[in-house]
Amino acid sequence: MKKVLIFLLIFVLGAGSGAAALILGAPSLLSHKPSPIVASLPYNPSQAIGVTETGIESNLSTSGHYVRFDLEFSVTKEALRAQGGSATQAQGGAGTGSPELDAKIRNDLISLARSLPYGEFSSSGGLSTFKTQVKGVLESIFGPGTIGPIYFSSLMTQ
């Protein structure tokens, strides 16, 4: 009986000290809140970097139709750097300066296009709706309020 009590006491003390170390030593392990995407100043046109993504092409959700577009947008320097982009390379106009970030942008925009029916592009206000959705995709990557105006230098649907 005495051995059982000693074992139980050691077990309780060990479990308690392990839980205390977890809570006090690394409280972030218990938190399910994601860290903020980027802590940057709100969008300021004089501090933004222009980015061009070209040749984005995807089938639409409606069979037999597709979209192809070239996209130009501006993003804050802080948001671009926080996601691995290079402000100096991005100013050249082609991409973000990071192949991984360019691929993520392209993949997310292709996923958006695949979810849209052809009728959404051909309807009244369809292009404005698509532009709003594209801005939402970009803000999900770079952070809310970090994306400036979006322009389609080329957009074709068929």
MORAVEN-V383675 format. One record per helix or strand of 3 or more residues. SS is the DSSP state (helix for helix, strand for strand). FROM is the first residue (numbers start at 1). LEN is the number of residues. Records with the same first field share a line. If there is no record, write none. Layout:
SS: FROM-LEN, FROM-LEN
This chain:
helix: 2-24, 27-3, 45-3, 77-6, 87-4, 99-16, 118-5, 126-17
strand: 48-12, 66-11, 147-11
